[in-house]
């Protein structure tokens, strides 16, 4: 929803006034829109336009290498013929004018009237209409213009900057339009300034396929897709529309429509680019971001322009506008370096005993159990963390556990448990992020260092030693104390109970279960504490009545390990002839 305005009826004019103040060094306002300051040599004037609400289109792409002027209509409304005439007249440098816009009835009518008036006054004026949206019509000439506006404007702006004449700039603009195809999807409708409801709504769990950029809904609603599935849909639909004489090189735009986060677009681009390359398409200077938006619409579009020897250099040419800048000079001397990366630094696996390798298999099982437990509880851990924190604890724990488990699973079966835990800890810290990621990563590494991979057998005392190392790492690195409402409030009771139970001769599996119950009670008791460290501290009062997310996840993990099938087994490596009392000291996966 658009929230910042004074009078909704004046939104277009008010936002333009702020824009003009901001970029007064490179453009100026004229009745109906903006024109760029002129360079030393006269050029064909490329004048673009349409309704407001699409920034960076249209005034955001006025500047060297792109448009010379932009006509600014009201929100989603064609500018009047008078406004088009005013901007074109101001932008004309004596070499003719090209008017370019999306294929919408109001724009076509008003721009044509203005063109006739300009021609009558002796200003040679041409029109290039953008028709890139494959979802809007079968016949190319009847299709509307969406983000493909940008590719056409870019080619004509570059051609004009080269000093080409009016005929050539027009010809290249038409060629760019013929070579351009776009398809978009909407996740949510957009809302006009001052309106209480969006112009359209997408049904829950669906996306609108083939949206317009003036608040028009898509041509059909389809069930929501994952990123890879959406990439497949966009790529395949566009490739079905490949121009007859097209080559294999394309300029590409993955365009956000106003409310789709850049990180989402980057993720989707990774899937799109992979699919294009699988189909033998070479991608040239792709653009990912917001170039043609629709106020606060949630959604995106993919545009492909098939390149040839004329279009490619104009697509790649430098440009400098308020919203778009391309410069090759700073990149021309850069070279990719050959680096192995930090992940390749640890390759040699230390020698390990059969007992250490068998224990490593149980470590793999334990890490897999941890991952499943975090997946099952991700939403609830996030909810708990969001009460006074940032709500990312569940997601971070899932990522850490996932990559730790995957690292362990990929590791050689010659690895011992200690080495395996150290590698798993490094992966947890690297991919989980946040405080919990650092703490869990360091703690797993500490547990691994406490195990001797050349030992002939392991006892319950080895487990308690490892747990104590794990606990000390959390305390030393996190600098928290008991009662600070952190993971330590559940971890210390767990470690202490496990130590006492083990020292008392209780069987390892039972000792672990007893310690897990203590951790669970302690985690629940944190609801009565006020956080004294971390992000939750400023909202300490709000957290009263809610247990700590870190303590809760720790309790869930140790409980799940206690309930796993291997928790009932004793570690192999026991020497023949051990007494029952000695057997009770054998280590379990717990």
C-alpha positions in Angstrom: 0.0 0.0 0.0 1.2 3.5 -0.8 1.3 5.3 2.5 3.3 8.5 2.0 1.3 11.3 0.3 -0.6 14.5 1.2 -3.4 14.8 -1.3 -3.8 11.5 -3.2 -5.1 13.4 -6.2 -1.8 15.2 -6.4 0.5 12.2 -5.9 2.0 12.2 -9.4 2.8 15.9 -9.4 4.2 15.8 -5.8 6.5 12.9 -6.4 7.8 14.4 -9.7 8.6 17.7 -7.8 10.8 15.7 -5.4 12.4 13.8 -8.2 13.3 17.0 -10.1 14.8 18.5 -7.0 16.9 15.5 -6.4 18.3 15.3 -10.0 18.4 18.9 -10.9 22.1 18.5 -12.0 21.2 16.3 -15.0 17.6 17.1 -16.0 14.9 19.7 -15.7 11.1 19.8 -15.5 8.9 21.1 -18.3 5.1 21.1 -18.5 4.1 17.4 -18.7 7.4 15.8 -17.7 11.2 16.0 -17.7 14.0 16.5 -20.3 17.7 15.8 -20.0 20.3 18.6 -20.0 21.9 18.6 -23.5 25.4 17.5 -24.5 27.8 19.2 -26.8 26.5 17.5 -30.0 22.8 17.5 -31.1 21.1 14.1 -31.1 17.9 12.6 -32.3 15.5 13.1 -29.3 14.1 9.8 -27.9 11.0 10.8 -25.8 9.3 8.1 -23.8 6.4 8.1 -21.5 3.2 6.8 -19.9 1.5 6.9 -16.6 3.1 7.4 -13.2 3.6 4.5 -10.8 6.1 2.6 -12.9 9.4 4.1 -11.6 12.2 3.8 -12.8 10.0 4.0 -16.0 9.8 6.5 -17.3 11.6 9.6 -15.9 14.2 7.4 -14.2 15.6 6.4 -17.5 16.2 9.9 -18.9 19.9 10.7 -19.3 23.0 10.1 -21.5 22.7 6.8 -23.4 19.0 6.5 -22.9 16.0 8.8 -23.3 16.1 12.6 -23.8 12.8 13.2 -22.2 9.9 11.5 -20.4 6.2 12.4 -20.4 4.7 11.8 -17.0 0.9 11.0 -16.8 -1.2 10.5 -13.7 -1.1 7.1 -11.9 -1.5 4.4 -14.5 -3.0 7.0 -16.9 -1.8 8.1 -20.3 -0.4 11.6 -20.5 -2.4 14.0 -22.6 -1.4 15.0 -26.1 -0.6 18.4 -24.8 1.9 17.0 -22.3 3.5 14.8 -24.9 3.8 17.8 -27.3 5.3 19.9 -24.5 8.0 17.4 -23.5 8.9 16.5 -27.1 9.2 20.2 -28.1 11.5 20.8 -25.3 13.6 17.7 -26.0 14.0 18.3 -29.7 17.6 19.2 -30.7 16.9 19.8 -34.4 17.4 16.2 -35.6 13.9 14.9 -35.1 12.0 13.2 -32.4 11.0 9.6 -31.7 8.1 8.9 -29.4 8.1 5.5 -27.7 5.6 3.9 -25.3 3.7 0.8 -24.5 0.8 -0.4 -26.6 -2.2 1.0 -24.6 -5.1 2.7 -26.3 -4.8 6.0 -24.4 -1.1 6.3 -25.0 -1.4 5.4 -28.7 -4.1 8.1 -29.2 -2.4 10.9 -27.3 1.1 10.3 -28.6 -0.2 10.2 -32.2 -2.1 13.4 -31.8 1.1 15.0 -30.4 3.2 13.6 -33.3 0.9 15.0 -35.9 1.1 18.5 -34.2 4.9 18.3 -34.1 5.2 17.2 -37.7 2.8 20.1 -38.7 5.3 22.4 -37.1 8.2 21.0 -39.1 9.6 18.7 -36.4 10.1 15.2 -38.0 8.5 12.9 -35.5 8.3 9.1 -35.6 6.5 6.6 -33.3 7.9 3.3 -32.0 5.3 1.3 -30.0 6.4 -1.5 -27.6 4.5 -4.8 -27.9 6.5 -7.3 -25.9 3.9 -9.0 -23.6 3.4 -12.5 -25.0 0.4 -13.2 -22.7 -1.7 -10.3 -23.9 -2.4 -11.4 -27.5 -1.5 -13.9 -30.2 -0.8 -11.3 -32.8 2.4 -9.4 -32.0 1.0 -6.0 -33.1 -1.8 -6.2 -30.6 0.3 -7.1 -27.6 0.8 -4.5 -24.8 4.1 -3.2 -23.7 5.5 -4.1 -20.2 9.2 -4.4 -19.2 10.3 -4.8 -22.8 9.9 -1.0 -22.9 13.3 -0.9 -21.3 15.2 -2.9 -24.0 13.6 -0.8 -26.8 14.4 2.5 -25.0 18.0 1.3 -24.4 18.7 0.5 -28.0 17.3 3.7 -29.3 19.0 5.8 -26.7 22.4 4.2 -27.5 21.8 4.7 -31.2 21.0 8.4 -30.7 24.1 8.8 -28.6 26.2 7.5 -31.4 24.9 10.3 -33.6 22.8 8.1 -35.9 20.1 9.9 -37.9 16.4 9.7 -37.3 15.7 6.9 -39.8 18.4 4.6 -38.2 17.3 5.2 -34.6 13.7 4.4 -35.6 14.8 1.3 -37.5 16.8 0.0 -34.6 14.0 0.7 -32.2 11.6 -1.3 -34.3 14.2 -4.1 -34.6 14.6 -4.1 -30.8 10.8 -4.4 -30.3 10.6 -7.2 -32.8 13.3 -9.1 -31.0 11.9 -8.6 -27.5 9.5 -10.9 -25.6 8.2 -10.6 -22.0 6.1 -12.6 -19.6 5.1 -11.6 -16.0 3.4 -13.0 -12.9 1.7 -11.3 -10.0 1.8 -12.5 -6.4 -0.4 -9.6 -5.0 -2.2 -6.6 -6.4 -1.2 -3.0 -6.2 -3.0 -0.2 -4.4 -3.5 3.4 -5.6 -2.5 6.2 -3.3 -5.4 6.8 -0.9 -7.2 3.6 -1.8 -8.1 1.1 0.9 -8.1 -2.0 -1.3 -5.8 -3.2 -4.1 -6.9 -2.9 -7.7 -7.1 -6.7 -7.9 -6.4 -9.6 -5.6 -4.6 -12.9 -6.3 -6.3 -15.8 -4.7 -4.5 -17.2 -1.7 -1.8 -19.8 -2.7 -1.9 -18.7 -6.3 -0.1 -16.3 -8.7 -1.6 -14.3 -11.6 0.0 -15.4 -14.9 0.4 -12.7 -17.6 -0.2 -9.6 -15.5 -0.2 -6.0 -16.9 1.6 -3.1 -15.4 -1.4 -0.8 -14.8 -3.0 -2.9 -12.1 -4.5 -5.4 -14.6 -4.7 -8.9 -13.2 -3.2 -11.8 -15.0 -4.9 -13.8 -17.7 -5.3 -16.8 -15.4 -4.6 -17.8 -11.8 -2.3 -20.8 -11.3 -1.2 -22.5 -8.0 1.8 -20.8 -6.5 5.1 -22.2 -7.8 8.5 -22.7 -6.2 11.3 -20.6 -7.7 12.6 -23.4 -10.0 9.1 -24.1 -11.3 8.5 -20.4 -11.9 11.8 -20.1 -13.7 10.8 -23.1 -15.9 7.5 -21.5 -16.7 8.9 -18.1 -17.7 11.8 -19.5 -19.7 9.8 -22.1 -21.6 6.9 -19.7 -22.4 9.3 -17.1 -23.8 11.4 -19.6 -25.8 8.2 -20.8 -27.4 8.0 -17.2 -28.7 11.5 -17.1 -30.1 11.6 -14.8 -33.2 12.0 -16.8 -36.5 15.5 -15.5 -37.4 16.8 -15.3 -33.8 20.3 -16.4 -32.8 21.5 -17.8 -29.4 22.5 -14.6 -27.7 20.0 -12.6 -25.6 19.9 -9.6 -23.4 17.8 -10.5 -20.3 15.8 -8.6 -17.7 14.4 -10.1 -14.6 12.2 -7.3 -13.4 10.6 -6.7 -10.0 7.2 -5.0 -10.0 7.5 -3.0 -6.8 7.2 -5.3 -3.8 9.3 -8.3 -4.7 12.6 -8.2 -2.7 15.9 -8.1 -4.6 17.1 -11.2 -2.8 14.1 -13.1 -4.2 14.9 -11.8 -7.7 18.5 -12.9 -7.3 17.4 -16.4 -6.3 15.0 -16.6 -9.2 17.6 -15.4 -11.6 19.9 -18.2 -10.6 17.2 -20.6 -11.7 16.4 -18.7 -14.8 20.0 -18.3 -16.0 20.6 -22.0 -15.5 17.6 -23.0 -17.6 18.5 -20.6 -20.3 22.1 -22.0 -20.5 20.7 -25.5 -20.5 18.8 -24.6 -23.7 22.0 -23.3 -25.3 21.2 -19.6 -24.8 24.1 -17.2 -24.2 23.2 -14.4 -21.8 24.6 -10.9 -22.4 24.7 -8.2 -19.8 21.6 -9.4 -17.8 19.8 -6.9 -15.6 18.0 -8.0 -12.4 16.1 -5.4 -10.4 13.2 -2.9 -10.6 13.1 -1.3 -14.0 9.4 -1.2 -14.9 7.2 -1.4 -11.8 3.5 -1.1 -10.8 3.5 0.8 -7.5 3.5 -1.9 -4.8 2.6 -4.9 -6.8 4.1 -8.2 -5.8 5.4 -10.0 -8.8 8.1 -10.1 -11.5 8.6 -10.5 -15.2 11.2 -11.9 -17.5 12.2 -10.2 -20.7 14.4 -11.5 -23.4 15.8 -9.6 -26.4 17.4 -11.8 -29.0 20.6 -10.0 -30.1 22.3 -9.6 -33.4 25.3 -7.6 -34.6 23.3 -4.4 -34.5 21.3 -4.8 -31.3 24.0 -6.2 -29.1 26.4 -3.2 -29.1 23.5 -0.9 -28.3 22.3 -3.1 -25.5 25.8 -3.1 -24.0 26.5 0.6 -24.5 27.1 2.9 -21.6 24.3 4.9 -20.1 23.9 7.2 -17.1 20.4 8.0 -15.8 19.0 8.5 -12.3 17.9 4.8 -12.1 20.1 3.0 -14.5 23.9 3.2 -15.0 26.1 1.1 -17.2 29.8 1.7 -17.6 32.3 -0.8 -19.0 35.5 1.1 -18.4 35.7 0.3 -14.6 35.4 -3.4 -15.4 37.6 -3.6 -18.5 40.8 -4.4 -16.6 39.3 -6.7 -14.0 40.3 -10.4 -14.1 38.9 -13.4 -12.3 41.4 -14.8 -9.9 42.1 -18.5 -9.3 41.3 -19.3 -5.7 40.6 -22.6 -4.1 38.4 -21.1 -1.4 38.3 -21.7 2.3 36.3 -24.9 1.9 39.2 -26.6 0.1 41.7 -25.8 2.8 40.9 -28.9 4.8 41.3 -32.0 2.6 43.6 -34.4 4.5 41.7 -36.8 6.8 43.8 -37.8 9.9 44.2 -41.5 10.6 41.3 -43.0 12.6 40.7 -46.3 14.4 37.8 -48.7 13.5 36.0 -47.5 16.6 36.4 -43.9 15.6 35.0 -44.7 12.1 32.0 -46.6 13.6 31.3 -43.7 16.0 31.5 -41.4 13.0 28.6 -43.3 11.4 26.6 -42.6 14.6 27.5 -39.0 14.4 26.0 -38.9 10.9 22.8 -40.4 12.2 22.7 -37.9 15.1 23.2 -34.9 12.8 20.4 -36.2 10.6 18.2 -36.5 13.6 19.1 -32.9 14.6 18.2 -31.7 11.2 14.8 -33.4 11.1 14.0 -32.1 14.6 14.7 -28.6 13.6 12.7 -28.9 10.4 9.7 -30.2 12.4 10.0 -27.3 14.9 11.2 -24.4 12.7 7.9 -22.5 12.7 7.4 -22.7 16.5 11.1 -21.7 17.2 10.6 -18.7 14.9 7.5 -17.7 16.7 9.2 -17.9 20.0 12.2 -15.9 18.8 10.0 -13.2 17.2 8.4 -12.3 20.6 11.5 -10.2 21.5 14.0 -11.0 18.8 14.1 -11.1 15.0 12.3 -14.4 14.5 15.1 -16.2 12.5 16.2 -18.8 15.1 14.2 -21.7 13.6 15.4 -21.0 10.1 19.0 -20.5 11.2 18.9 -23.8 13.1 17.5 -25.6 10.1 20.2 -24.3 7.8 23.0 -25.0 10.2 21.8 -28.5 10.9 21.2 -29.2 7.2 24.6 -28.2 6.0 26.3 -29.9 8.9 24.5 -33.1 8.2 25.2 -32.8 4.5 28.9 -32.2 5.1 29.1 -35.2 7.3 27.3 -37.4 4.8 29.6 -36.4 2.0 32.7 -37.0 4.0 34.9 -40.0 3.5 34.0 -43.2 5.5 37.7 -43.2 6.5 37.0 -40.2 8.8 36.8 -40.5 12.5 34.1 -39.0 14.7 36.3 -36.2 16.0 37.3 -35.0 12.6 33.7 -35.4 11.3 32.3 -33.2 14.1 34.9 -30.5 13.4 33.9 -30.4 9.7 30.2 -30.4 10.6 30.8 -27.5 13.0 32.5 -25.5 10.4 29.6 -26.0 7.9 27.1 -25.1 10.6 28.8 -21.9 11.4 29.4 -21.0 7.7 25.8 -21.5 6.5 23.6 -20.8 9.5 24.7 -17.3 10.3 23.6 -15.4 13.4 24.6 -15.9 17.0 23.3 -19.5 17.2 25.2 -20.5 14.1 28.5 -19.3 15.5 27.8 -20.9 18.8 26.7 -24.3 17.5 29.5 -24.4 15.0 32.2 -23.6 17.6 30.6 -26.1 20.1 30.5 -29.0 17.6 34.1 -28.3 16.8 35.0 -28.3 20.5 33.2 -31.6 20.9 35.2 -33.0 18.0 38.5 -31.9 19.4 37.7 -33.7 22.6 37.5 -37.0 20.9 40.6 -39.0 20.0 40.2 -40.5 16.6 42.9 -43.1 17.3 41.2 -44.6 20.3 40.5 -48.3 20.3 37.2 -47.8 22.1 35.0 -45.1 23.7 33.3 -45.0 27.0 30.5 -42.9 28.5 33.2 -40.7 30.1 34.3 -39.7 26.5 30.8 -38.4 25.8 30.6 -36.4 29.0 34.0 -34.9 28.2 32.7 -34.0 24.8 29.5 -32.5 26.1 31.5 -30.5 28.7 33.8 -29.1 25.9 30.6 -28.3 23.9 29.2 -26.4 26.9 32.4 -24.6 27.7 32.7 -23.4 24.1 29.1 -21.9 24.3 29.9 -20.2 27.5 33.3 -18.8 26.5 32.2 -17.6 23.1 28.7 -16.3 24.0 29.9 -14.6 27.2 26.5 -15.4 28.9 25.9 -16.5 32.4 23.2 -18.7 34.0 20.0 -16.7 34.3 20.7 -14.5 31.2 17.9 -16.3 29.3 20.1 -18.1 26.7 20.8 -21.6 25.5 23.2 -21.9 28.4 20.2 -22.0 30.8 19.2 -25.4 29.3 22.7 -26.6 28.4 24.3 -26.3 31.8 21.6 -28.4 33.6 21.9 -31.0 30.8 25.7 -31.2 31.1 25.7 -31.3 34.9 22.9 -34.0 35.0 24.7 -36.1 32.4 27.9 -35.9 34.4 26.3 -36.9 37.7 24.3 -39.7 36.1 27.4 -41.1 34.3 29.6 -40.8 37.4 26.9 -42.7 39.4 27.1 -45.7 37.0 23.7 -45.2 35.3 23.5 -46.8 31.9 24.5 -44.2 29.1 21.1 -44.2 27.4 19.3 -43.7 30.6 21.8 -41.0 31.7 21.2 -39.1 28.5 17.4 -39.3 28.9 17.6 -38.1 32.4 19.8 -35.2 31.3 17.4 -34.4 28.4 14.5 -34.2 30.8 16.5 -31.7 33.0 17.2 -29.6 29.9 13.5 -29.6 28.9 12.5 -28.4 32.4 15.2 -25.8 32.4 14.2 -24.5 29.0 10.6 -24.1 30.0 11.7 -22.3 33.1 13.4 -19.6 31.0 9.9 -18.1 30.4 10.2 -16.5 33.8 13.6 -14.9 33.0 14.4 -11.5 31.4 17.1 -11.6 28.7 20.3 -9.8 29.7 22.3 -10.3 26.5 21.6 -10.5 22.7 18.9 -8.9 20.6 16.1 -9.7 23.0 17.6 -7.6 25.8 16.0 -4.2 24.7 12.6 -5.9 24.7 13.2 -7.9 28.0 9.7 -7.2 29.4 8.0 -8.4 26.2 9.8 -11.8 26.5 8.4 -12.6 29.9 6.1 -15.6 29.7 7.9 -17.0 26.6 10.8 -19.4 26.9 14.1 -18.7 25.2 14.3 -20.0 21.6 17.9 -21.2 22.0 17.3 -23.1 25.2 14.1 -24.6 23.6 15.9 -25.8 20.5 18.7 -27.3 22.6 16.1 -29.2 24.7 14.4 -30.4 21.6 17.6 -31.7 20.1 18.9 -33.6 23.1 15.4 -35.1 23.6 15.3 -36.2 20.0 18.7 -37.8 20.3 17.6 -39.6 23.5 14.6 -41.0 21.6 16.5 -42.1 18.5 16.9 -45.8 17.9 20.7 -45.7 18.4 20.3 -44.2 21.8 19.5 -47.7 23.1 22.7 -49.1 21.6 26.1 -49.2 23.2 29.2 -48.2 21.2 31.1 -51.0 19.6 34.8 -51.4 20.4 34.2 -53.0 23.7 36.9 -55.6 24.4 35.9 -59.3 24.8 35.4 -60.3 28.4 34.3 -56.9 29.7 32.2 -57.2 32.8 28.5 -56.0 32.9 29.7 -53.0 34.9 32.3 -52.1 32.3 29.6 -52.6 29.6 27.4 -50.1 31.3 30.1 -47.5 30.7 30.0 -48.0 26.9 29.1 -44.9 24.8 25.8 -44.6 22.9 25.1 -42.2 20.1 23.7 -39.9 22.7 
